Amino acid sequence: MEKENPFDFSGKVALITGASSGLGKHFAKTLSFNGAKPFWLQKELRRWKNYRGT
């Protein structure tokens, strides 16, 4: 019998605040890696552009 993966977020949408740095950035990457579709919020456009490399 196969065990269910408790970190499988396939088909889920994750709302993440502060996604361009710190814990928010870590959670965004981790949830995305585990199948979630992240919806990222960031109040500082400069930091967001630096994160995205634009």
MOPAC internal coordinates of N, CA, C and O (Angstrom, degrees):
PM7 1SCF
backbone

  N    0.0000 0     0.00 0     0.00 0    0    0    0
  C    1.4474 1     0.00 0     0.00 0    1    0    0
  C    1.5314 1   109.10 1     0.00 0    2    1    0
  O    1.2310 1   120.96 1   -49.51 1    3    2    1
  N    1.3187 1   115.78 1   130.49 1    3    2    1
  C    1.4602 1   121.35 1  -177.33 1    5    3    2
  C    1.5300 1   110.70 1   -84.96 1    6    5    3
  O    1.2310 1   121.02 1   -46.20 1    7    6    5
  N    1.3320 1   115.66 1   133.80 1    7    6    5
  C    1.4674 1   120.28 1   179.24 1    9    7    6
  C    1.5221 1   110.53 1   -78.02 1   10    9    7
  O    1.2310 1   120.85 1   -35.66 1   11   10    9
  N    1.3145 1   115.98 1   144.34 1   11   10    9
  C    1.4562 1   121.44 1   176.81 1   13   11   10
  C    1.5270 1   109.35 1   -76.79 1   14   13   11
  O    1.2310 1   120.66 1   -43.70 1   15   14   13
  N    1.3225 1   116.35 1   136.30 1   15   14   13
  C    1.4587 1   121.74 1   179.14 1   17   15   14
  C    1.5309 1   109.05 1   -80.13 1   18   17   15
  O    1.2310 1   119.49 1   -65.72 1   19   18   17
  N    1.3383 1   118.59 1   114.28 1   19   18   17
  C    1.4653 1   120.39 1  -179.26 1   21   19   18
  C    1.5252 1   112.99 1   -69.50 1   22   21   19
  O    1.2310 1   120.01 1   168.31 1   23   22   21
  N    1.3334 1   117.58 1   -11.69 1   23   22   21
  C    1.4597 1   121.62 1  -179.44 1   25   23   22
  C    1.5211 1   112.69 1  -104.30 1   26   25   23
  O    1.2310 1   120.08 1  -164.60 1   27   26   25
  N    1.3285 1   117.46 1    15.40 1   27   26   25
  C    1.4631 1   121.21 1   178.51 1   29   27   26
  C    1.5270 1   108.75 1   -86.10 1   30   29   27
  O    1.2310 1   120.90 1   -68.64 1   31   30   29
  N    1.3247 1   115.89 1   111.36 1   31   30   29
  C    1.4572 1   121.39 1  -179.90 1   33   31   30
  C    1.5246 1   111.21 1  -110.67 1   34   33   31
  O    1.2310 1   120.30 1  -155.45 1   35   34   33
  N    1.3270 1   117.04 1    24.55 1   35   34   33
  C    1.4601 1   121.60 1   179.91 1   37   35   34
  C    1.5207 1   110.50 1   -56.77 1   38   37   35
  O    1.2310 1   121.06 1   -47.30 1   39   38   37
  N    1.3358 1   115.58 1   132.70 1   39   38   37
  C    1.4571 1   120.73 1   178.72 1   41   39   38
  C    1.5129 1   114.73 1    79.81 1   42   41   39
  O    1.2310 1   119.76 1  -177.20 1   43   42   41
  N    1.3120 1   118.07 1     2.80 1   43   42   41
  C    1.4691 1   122.16 1   179.96 1   45   43   42
  C    1.5271 1   109.55 1  -101.75 1   46   45   43
  O    1.2310 1   120.63 1   -29.85 1   47   46   45
  N    1.3197 1   116.40 1   150.15 1   47   46   45
  C    1.4581 1   122.49 1   173.68 1   49   47   46
  C    1.5165 1   107.25 1  -108.31 1   50   49   47
  O    1.2310 1   120.74 1   -49.11 1   51   50   49
  N    1.3327 1   116.20 1   130.89 1   51   50   49
  C    1.4640 1   121.49 1  -179.06 1   53   51   50
  C    1.5271 1   109.31 1  -112.83 1   54   53   51
  O    1.2310 1   120.24 1   -56.30 1   55   54   53
  N    1.3228 1   117.15 1   123.70 1   55   54   53
  C    1.4584 1   122.79 1   175.15 1   57   55   54
  C    1.5182 1   107.50 1   -90.89 1   58   57   55
  O    1.2310 1   120.48 1   -63.10 1   59   58   57
  N    1.3291 1   116.69 1   116.90 1   59   58   57
  C    1.4604 1   121.79 1  -174.56 1   61   59   58
  C    1.5187 1   109.29 1  -123.43 1   62   61   59
  O    1.2310 1   120.74 1   -56.66 1   63   62   61
  N    1.3252 1   116.19 1   123.34 1   63   62   61
  C    1.4609 1   120.43 1   177.07 1   65   63   62
  C    1.5262 1   109.41 1   -97.14 1   66   65   63
  O    1.2310 1   120.98 1   -30.47 1   67   66   65
  N    1.3213 1   115.73 1   149.53 1   67   66   65
  C    1.4610 1   120.27 1   179.62 1   69   67   66
  C    1.5155 1   112.68 1    64.74 1   70   69   67
  O    1.2310 1   120.23 1  -139.80 1   71   70   69
  N    1.3193 1   117.17 1    40.20 1   71   70   69
  C    1.4627 1   121.45 1  -171.20 1   73   71   70
  C    1.5238 1   115.10 1   -78.12 1   74   73   71
  O    1.2310 1   119.52 1   176.97 1   75   74   73
  N    1.3314 1   118.52 1    -3.03 1   75   74   73
  C    1.4645 1   118.39 1  -177.62 1   77   75   74
  C    1.5201 1   113.32 1   -92.08 1   78   77   75
  O    1.2310 1   119.88 1   173.77 1   79   78   77
  N    1.3356 1   117.83 1    -6.23 1   79   78   77
  C    1.4669 1   118.98 1   179.77 1   81   79   78
  C    1.5270 1   110.80 1  -158.59 1   82   81   79
  O    1.2310 1   121.47 1   -13.99 1   83   82   81
  N    1.3225 1   114.80 1   166.01 1   83   82   81
  C    1.4604 1   121.67 1   173.31 1   85   83   82
  C    1.5120 1   114.77 1    58.98 1   86   85   83
  O    1.2310 1   121.59 1    38.66 1   87   86   85
  N    1.3280 1   114.56 1  -141.34 1   87   86   85
  C    1.4675 1   120.43 1  -177.62 1   89   87   86
  C    1.5195 1   112.34 1   -64.28 1   90   89   87
  O    1.2310 1   120.34 1   142.33 1   91   90   89
  N    1.3337 1   116.96 1   -37.67 1   91   90   89
  C    1.4626 1   119.72 1   178.63 1   93   91   90
  C    1.5149 1   112.00 1   -58.48 1   94   93   91
  O    1.2310 1   120.65 1   137.35 1   95   94   93
  N    1.3335 1   116.37 1   -42.65 1   95   94   93
  C    1.4649 1   121.62 1   178.42 1   97   95   94
  C    1.5288 1   110.35 1   -63.89 1   98   97   95
  O    1.2310 1   120.73 1   136.27 1   99   98   97
  N    1.3148 1   116.22 1   -43.73 1   99   98   97
  C    1.4684 1   120.99 1   179.28 1  101   99   98
  C    1.5300 1   110.83 1   -62.16 1  102  101   99
  O    1.2310 1   120.37 1   133.16 1  103  102  101
  N    1.3355 1   116.89 1   -46.84 1  103  102  101
  C    1.4629 1   120.43 1  -179.71 1  105  103  102
  C    1.5242 1   111.29 1   -63.86 1  106  105  103
  O    1.2310 1   120.35 1   139.77 1  107  106  105
  N    1.3353 1   116.93 1   -40.23 1  107  106  105
  C    1.4634 1   120.59 1   179.39 1  109  107  106
  C    1.5237 1   110.88 1   -60.21 1  110  109  107
  O    1.2310 1   120.35 1   133.70 1  111  110  109
  N    1.3234 1   116.93 1   -46.30 1  111  110  109
  C    1.4651 1   120.79 1   179.64 1  113  111  110
  C    1.5244 1   111.48 1   -65.71 1  114  113  111
  O    1.2310 1   120.57 1   135.37 1  115  114  113
  N    1.3289 1   116.52 1   -44.63 1  115  114  113
  C    1.4629 1   120.78 1  -177.37 1  117  115  114
  C    1.5230 1   111.57 1   -65.12 1  118  117  115
  O    1.2310 1   120.20 1   134.20 1  119  118  117
  N    1.3201 1   117.22 1   -45.80 1  119  118  117
  C    1.4623 1   120.21 1   179.78 1  121  119  118
  C    1.5264 1   111.08 1   -65.36 1  122  121  119
  O    1.2310 1   120.52 1   139.20 1  123  122  121
  N    1.3225 1   116.61 1   -40.80 1  123  122  121
  C    1.4611 1   120.54 1   177.91 1  125  123  122
  C    1.5288 1   110.86 1   -62.18 1  126  125  123
  O    1.2310 1   120.55 1   136.52 1  127  126  125
  N    1.3204 1   116.55 1   -43.48 1  127  126  125
  C    1.4627 1   121.90 1   178.49 1  129  127  126
  C    1.5275 1   111.31 1   -60.17 1  130  129  127
  O    1.2310 1   120.38 1   148.85 1  131  130  129
  N    1.3310 1   116.87 1   -31.15 1  131  130  129
  C    1.4642 1   121.75 1  -177.80 1  133  131  130
  C    1.5209 1   113.20 1   -96.32 1  134  133  131
  O    1.2310 1   120.32 1  -160.14 1  135  134  133
  N    1.3341 1   116.99 1    19.86 1  135  134  133
  C    1.4559 1   120.87 1   170.23 1  137  135  134
  C    1.5081 1   116.97 1   100.16 1  138  137  135
  O    1.2310 1   119.33 1   172.79 1  139  138  137
  N    1.3196 1   118.88 1    -7.21 1  139  138  137
  C    1.4657 1   120.57 1  -179.85 1  141  139  138
  C    1.5239 1   110.26 1   -74.39 1  142  141  139
  O    1.2310 1   121.08 1   -25.13 1  143  142  141
  N    1.3123 1   115.54 1   154.87 1  143  142  141
  C    1.4595 1   121.78 1   172.53 1  145  143  142
  C    1.5239 1   106.36 1  -102.35 1  146  145  143
  O    1.2310 1   120.28 1   -78.13 1  147  146  145
  N    1.3355 1   117.06 1   101.87 1  147  146  145
  C    1.4681 1   119.21 1  -175.04 1  149  147  146
  C    1.5179 1   112.97 1   -75.13 1  150  149  147
  O    1.2310 1   121.05 1   -40.58 1  151  150  149
  N    1.3105 1   115.59 1   139.42 1  151  150  149
  C    1.4603 1   124.17 1   171.53 1  153  151  150
  C    1.5145 1   104.46 1  -114.79 1  154  153  151
  O    1.2310 1   120.69 1   -75.03 1  155  154  153
  N    1.3322 1   116.28 1   104.97 1  155  154  153
  C    1.4612 1   121.42 1  -170.55 1  157  155  154
  C    1.5100 1   111.49 1   -96.68 1  158  157  155
  O    1.2310 1   120.88 1   -42.56 1  159  158  157
  N    1.3171 1   115.92 1   137.44 1  159  158  157
  C    1.4610 1   122.43 1   175.09 1  161  159  158
  C    1.5190 1   108.88 1  -117.59 1  162  161  159
  O    1.2310 1   120.83 1   -44.21 1  163  162  161
  N    1.3219 1   116.01 1   135.79 1  163  162  161
  C    1.4580 1   120.88 1   178.61 1  165  163  162
  C    1.5159 1   108.10 1  -147.34 1  166  165  163
  O    1.2310 1   120.25 1   -51.53 1  167  166  165
  N    1.3192 1   117.13 1   128.47 1  167  166  165
  C    1.4613 1   120.04 1  -177.26 1  169  167  166
  C    1.5262 1   113.29 1   -83.49 1  170  169  167
  O    1.2310 1   119.64 1   158.29 1  171  170  169
  N    1.3269 1   118.30 1   -21.71 1  171  170  169
  C    1.4599 1   121.22 1  -178.85 1  173  171  170
  C    1.5256 1   109.88 1  -104.73 1  174  173  171
  O    1.2310 1   120.76 1   -74.18 1  175  174  173
  N    1.3313 1   116.15 1   105.82 1  175  174  173
  C    1.4587 1   121.62 1  -176.88 1  177  175  174
  C    1.5289 1   111.60 1   -60.13 1  178  177  175
  O    1.2310 1   119.67 1   142.99 1  179  178  177
  N    1.3339 1   118.24 1   -37.01 1  179  178  177
  C    1.4605 1   122.22 1   179.92 1  181  179  178
  C    1.5289 1   110.81 1   -57.91 1  182  181  179
  O    1.2310 1   120.20 1   133.24 1  183  182  181
  N    1.3174 1   117.23 1   -46.76 1  183  182  181
  C    1.4727 1   120.73 1   179.95 1  185  183  182
  C    1.5214 1   110.89 1   -64.80 1  186  185  183
  O    1.2310 1   120.63 1   141.19 1  187  186  185
  N    1.3161 1   116.41 1   -38.81 1  187  186  185
  C    1.4614 1   120.66 1  -179.49 1  189  187  186
  C    1.5249 1   110.21 1   -64.02 1  190  189  187
  O    1.2310 1   120.47 1   136.44 1  191  190  189
  N    1.3364 1   116.71 1   -43.56 1  191  190  189
  C    1.4635 1   120.12 1   178.94 1  193  191  190
  C    1.5235 1   110.62 1   -63.86 1  194  193  191
  O    1.2310 1   119.86 1   140.35 1  195  194  193
  N    1.3271 1   117.88 1   -39.65 1  195  194  193
  C    1.4634 1   121.08 1   177.32 1  197  195  194
  C    1.5230 1   110.91 1   -63.21 1  198  197  195
  O    1.2310 1   120.35 1   140.30 1  199  198  197
  N    1.3177 1   116.94 1   -39.70 1  199  198  197
  C    1.4654 1   121.36 1  -179.76 1  201  199  198
  C    1.5239 1   110.92 1   -65.34 1  202  201  199
  O    1.2310 1   120.98 1   137.69 1  203  202  201
  N    1.3303 1   115.72 1   -42.31 1  203  202  201
  C    1.4591 1   120.81 1  -177.86 1  205  203  202
  C    1.5212 1   112.69 1   -79.58 1  206  205  203
  O    1.2310 1   120.51 1   166.19 1  207  206  205
  N    1.3392 1   116.63 1   -13.81 1  207  206  205
  C    1.4587 1   119.87 1   179.30 1  209  207  206
  C    1.5138 1   113.74 1    79.33 1  210  209  207
  O    1.2310 1   120.18 1  -153.92 1  211  210  209
  N    1.3418 1   117.26 1    26.08 1  211  210  209
  C    1.4702 1   120.24 1   179.11 1  213  211  210
  C    1.5008 1   111.35 1  -111.94 1  214  213  211
  O    1.2310 1   120.10 1   180.00 1  215  214  213

